Amino acid sequence: MTSTGDDKSAGSVAAIEAATKEAKAAAAEAAAAADEAEQSADEAEQSADEAEVSAEEAKTSARSAEADAVRADEDADRADADAVRSGAAAERASAEADRADADADRADAEADRADADADEADSLVGELLIDERHPSEGMGAPGPPLRRSNPFVFGFFAALGVLVAWGLWHALGQAKSVLILLIVSMFIAVGLNPLVEWFMRRGLKRGLSVGVVFLLVLLAVVGVGFAIVPVVTDQINGLIDNAPQWLDLLTKSKTVKELDQKYHFIDKATDYIQDPALAQKAFGGVLGVGKVVANALFSAFTILILTLYFLASLPTVKRAAYSLVPASRRNRVSILGDEVLGRVGGYVSGQFLVAITAGVCSFIFLEIVGLGQYAVALAIVIVFTDFIPMVGGLIGCVIITLIGLTDSVWVGVACLVYGVIYQQIENYVVAPRIMRRAVDIPGAVTVIAALLGGALLGVVGALLAIPTAAAILLIIREVWVRKADAS
């Protein structure tokens, strides 16, 4: 059994433990209360700060209100002053209105007097000038415009348009020779442009490339002159030297004598030669030939200069021409224009290769048949005649045949056979292979274009006909046909 003292001790320990727990709980509550007090103090400080800020804002608003009040008082003062001035202005307006009424009354009186004066002046109106009769109207008001449907107006302007068109056509006819020179120069410049661009791709600038190409052209022209002139001179001298022998052969011929007895053509020829007017006619003919030669030289020099200018300014001319086209179509027009110029240049280059081939083959043939002294000159002539479409080869064949006949009949026949055979080879083998990429046009179109060009502008028209036809066909295929397909 437990003693009484021990029971009291256990009760004291339990009481102490309970008191300790209560003290700890009270301490925790006190700490929590302290924390809340601190939070309340912080909130109070924040509220105090906000109150101070609000007080400052209130002071600022009060000062702004005072400034607004001052400005409002000033505006009121200005409004009062404006009202005073408006009243004065209204009074002045009333005074001016009164004066205007008085002026109107005076104007009415003057109008009445003017009407009276006009009535008095009616009898003298035929003797007065317009300004005196109508001082207020001057020259009078213009009437309505003439109607375009008026037959007189339509006929007048139609006749004027016909006269202008006829004058332009007549002016073009007068300037035909100059226009032909311009067209030929532009054609040659476009044909030489691929060679210029070839030098430019090799690193030369365009100006230097144009100078090199132009120098090559001048050297070619001078070389042709030195090659052809001696041959022509020899042929003329040979004709003059052999003329007496041919005349003796004619006079000794029995057939010629019989024809002379029947028709007396020798006597007629003698009388013609002994005619005093023959010298004047011959002199006039010489002058005419000299004039033709001078015009040809001048035209050649003009073509060379114009070709140089066109060749140097070809990019600028193209840009200027394309700038005239609306911006929405400028890109397509520039592409088509460059393609047309490229085809023209390709045609000239291809035709040059065809002509060079004909000249080289002719030179080899003439060396073989024994016409070596004329081979270079005749080869150059073949090169130039081969530029003429359709009939160029025939002209060259006739020339070399005639030169061959002066040597012997067999040489002339050989030249004729060679010309016919080579013309077929050129037409069906050489030209199609070279021209296939330059101008893609059917053979029938080539023939028709050459005939039309020759009929319109002669040899120049025949030269320009094929590239022109190629350009027209390109435009038809790319513009007309595509629109037809899209419709």
ChimeraX attribute file (.defattr): number of C-alpha atoms within 10 A of each C-alpha:
attribute: neighborCount
match mode: 1-to-1
recipient: residues
	/A:1	3
	/A:2	6
	/A:3	7
	/A:4	8
	/A:5	8
	/A:6	10
	/A:7	10
	/A:8	11
	/A:9	11
	/A:10	11
	/A:11	11
	/A:12	12
	/A:13	11
	/A:14	12
	/A:15	12
	/A:16	12
	/A:17	12
	/A:18	12
	/A:19	12
	/A:20	12
	/A:21	12
	/A:22	12
	/A:23	12
	/A:24	12
	/A:25	12
	/A:26	12
	/A:27	12
	/A:28	12
	/A:29	12
	/A:30	12
	/A:31	12
	/A:32	12
	/A:33	12
	/A:34	12
	/A:35	12
	/A:36	12
	/A:37	12
	/A:38	12
	/A:39	12
	/A:40	12
	/A:41	12
	/A:42	12
	/A:43	12
	/A:44	12
	/A:45	12
	/A:46	12
	/A:47	12
	/A:48	12
	/A:49	12
	/A:50	12
	/A:51	12
	/A:52	12
	/A:53	12
	/A:54	12
	/A:55	12
	/A:56	12
	/A:57	12
	/A:58	12
	/A:59	12
	/A:60	12
	/A:61	12
	/A:62	12
	/A:63	12
	/A:64	12
	/A:65	12
	/A:66	12
	/A:67	12
	/A:68	12
	/A:69	12
	/A:70	12
	/A:71	12
	/A:72	12
	/A:73	12
	/A:74	12
	/A:75	12
	/A:76	12
	/A:77	12
	/A:78	12
	/A:79	12
	/A:80	12
	/A:81	12
	/A:82	12
	/A:83	12
	/A:84	12
	/A:85	12
	/A:86	12
	/A:87	12
	/A:88	12
	/A:89	12
	/A:90	12
	/A:91	12
	/A:92	12
	/A:93	12
	/A:94	12
	/A:95	12
	/A:96	12
	/A:97	12
	/A:98	12
	/A:99	12
	/A:100	12
	/A:101	12
	/A:102	12
	/A:103	12
	/A:104	12
	/A:105	12
	/A:106	12
	/A:107	12
	/A:108	12
	/A:109	12
	/A:110	12
	/A:111	12
	/A:112	12
	/A:113	12
	/A:114	12
	/A:115	12
	/A:116	11
	/A:117	11
	/A:118	13
	/A:119	10
	/A:120	10
	/A:121	12
	/A:122	10
	/A:123	9
	/A:124	9
	/A:125	12
	/A:126	9
	/A:127	9
	/A:128	11
	/A:129	10
	/A:130	14
	/A:131	11
	/A:132	11
	/A:133	17
	/A:134	12
	/A:135	10
	/A:136	9
	/A:137	10
	/A:138	11
	/A:139	10
	/A:140	9
	/A:141	7
	/A:142	6
	/A:143	6
	/A:144	6
	/A:145	6
	/A:146	9
	/A:147	10
	/A:148	10
	/A:149	9
	/A:150	9
	/A:151	9
	/A:152	12
	/A:153	13
	/A:154	13
	/A:155	12
	/A:156	10
	/A:157	12
	/A:158	12
	/A:159	12
	/A:160	12
	/A:161	12
	/A:162	11
	/A:163	12
	/A:164	12
	/A:165	12
	/A:166	12
	/A:167	12
	/A:168	12
	/A:169	12
	/A:170	12
	/A:171	11
	/A:172	13
	/A:173	12
	/A:174	11
	/A:175	11
	/A:176	13
	/A:177	12
	/A:178	14
	/A:179	13
	/A:180	15
	/A:181	19
	/A:182	17
	/A:183	18
	/A:184	19
	/A:185	23
	/A:186	20
	/A:187	21
	/A:188	21
	/A:189	26
	/A:190	24
	/A:191	24
	/A:192	21
	/A:193	25
	/A:194	17
	/A:195	17
	/A:196	25
	/A:197	16
	/A:198	12
	/A:199	18
	/A:200	16
	/A:201	12
	/A:202	9
	/A:203	10
	/A:204	15
	/A:205	13
	/A:206	17
	/A:207	13
	/A:208	14
	/A:209	22
	/A:210	25
	/A:211	15
	/A:212	16
	/A:213	18
	/A:214	19
	/A:215	12
	/A:216	12
	/A:217	14
	/A:218	13
	/A:219	12
	/A:220	12
	/A:221	12
	/A:222	11
	/A:223	12
	/A:224	15
	/A:225	13
	/A:226	12
	/A:227	19
	/A:228	17
	/A:229	12
	/A:230	13
	/A:231	17
	/A:232	13
	/A:233	11
	/A:234	12
	/A:235	14
	/A:236	12
	/A:237	12
	/A:238	11
	/A:239	13
	/A:240	11
	/A:241	11
	/A:242	11
	/A:243	12
	/A:244	11
	/A:245	11
	/A:246	12
	/A:247	11
	/A:248	10
	/A:249	12
	/A:250	13
	/A:251	14
	/A:252	11
	/A:253	11
	/A:254	11
	/A:255	11
	/A:256	15
	/A:257	16
	/A:258	11
	/A:259	12
	/A:260	15
	/A:261	12
	/A:262	9
	/A:263	11
	/A:264	12
	/A:265	14
	/A:266	15
	/A:267	12
	/A:268	12
	/A:269	11
	/A:270	10
	/A:271	11
	/A:272	12
	/A:273	12
	/A:274	11
	/A:275	11
	/A:276	10
	/A:277	11
	/A:278	12
	/A:279	12
	/A:280	11
	/A:281	11
	/A:282	11
	/A:283	12
	/A:284	12
	/A:285	12
	/A:286	12
	/A:287	12
	/A:288	12
	/A:289	12
	/A:290	12
	/A:291	12
	/A:292	12
	/A:293	12
	/A:294	12
	/A:295	12
	/A:296	12
	/A:297	12
	/A:298	12
	/A:299	15
	/A:300	14
	/A:301	12
	/A:302	16
	/A:303	21
	/A:304	18
	/A:305	14
	/A:306	20
	/A:307	24
	/A:308	20
	/A:309	15
	/A:310	20
	/A:311	26
	/A:312	20
	/A:313	15
	/A:314	16
	/A:315	11
	/A:316	11
	/A:317	13
	/A:318	14
	/A:319	11
	/A:320	11
	/A:321	14
	/A:322	19
	/A:323	12
	/A:324	9
	/A:325	13
	/A:326	10
	/A:327	11
	/A:328	8
	/A:329	10
	/A:330	15
	/A:331	13
	/A:332	12
	/A:333	16
	/A:334	17
	/A:335	11
	/A:336	17
	/A:337	17
	/A:338	13
	/A:339	15
	/A:340	21
	/A:341	19
	/A:342	19
	/A:343	23
	/A:344	25
	/A:345	24
	/A:346	23
	/A:347	23
	/A:348	25
	/A:349	20
	/A:350	22
	/A:351	22
	/A:352	17
	/A:353	17
	/A:354	22
	/A:355	26
	/A:356	19
	/A:357	19
	/A:358	25
	/A:359	25
	/A:360	17
	/A:361	15
	/A:362	27
	/A:363	21
	/A:364	15
	/A:365	18
	/A:366	24
	/A:367	14
	/A:368	11
	/A:369	14
	/A:370	13
	/A:371	19
	/A:372	15
	/A:373	11
	/A:374	21
	/A:375	23
	/A:376	22
	/A:377	22
	/A:378	24
	/A:379	27
	/A:380	24
	/A:381	21
	/A:382	28
	/A:383	25
	/A:384	18
	/A:385	21
	/A:386	25
	/A:387	20
	/A:388	22
	/A:389	21
	/A:390	16
	/A:391	14
	/A:392	18
	/A:393	26
	/A:394	17
	/A:395	17
	/A:396	24
	/A:397	22
	/A:398	16
	/A:399	18
	/A:400	26
	/A:401	21
	/A:402	17
	/A:403	17
	/A:404	23
	/A:405	16
	/A:406	12
	/A:407	12
	/A:408	11
	/A:409	13
	/A:410	12
	/A:411	21
	/A:412	20
	/A:413	15
	/A:414	17
	/A:415	25
	/A:416	20
	/A:417	14
	/A:418	18
	/A:419	23
	/A:420	14
	/A:421	11
	/A:422	18
	/A:423	21
	/A:424	12
	/A:425	12
	/A:426	17
	/A:427	14
	/A:428	11
	/A:429	12
	/A:430	17
	/A:431	17
	/A:432	17
	/A:433	14
	/A:434	17
	/A:435	19
	/A:436	12
	/A:437	12
	/A:438	21
	/A:439	24
	/A:440	16
	/A:441	17
	/A:442	9
	/A:443	10
	/A:444	9
	/A:445	15
	/A:446	17
	/A:447	16
	/A:448	14
	/A:449	23
	/A:450	25
	/A:451	17
	/A:452	14
	/A:453	21
	/A:454	19
	/A:455	12
	/A:456	13
	/A:457	15
	/A:458	13
	/A:459	17
	/A:460	16
	/A:461	22
	/A:462	24
	/A:463	21
	/A:464	22
	/A:465	25
	/A:466	23
	/A:467	26
	/A:468	17
	/A:469	20
	/A:470	23
	/A:471	23
	/A:472	13
	/A:473	18
	/A:474	19
	/A:475	16
	/A:476	13
	/A:477	12
	/A:478	12
	/A:479	12
	/A:480	13
	/A:481	12
	/A:482	11
	/A:483	11
	/A:484	8
	/A:485	7
	/A:486	7
	/A:487	6
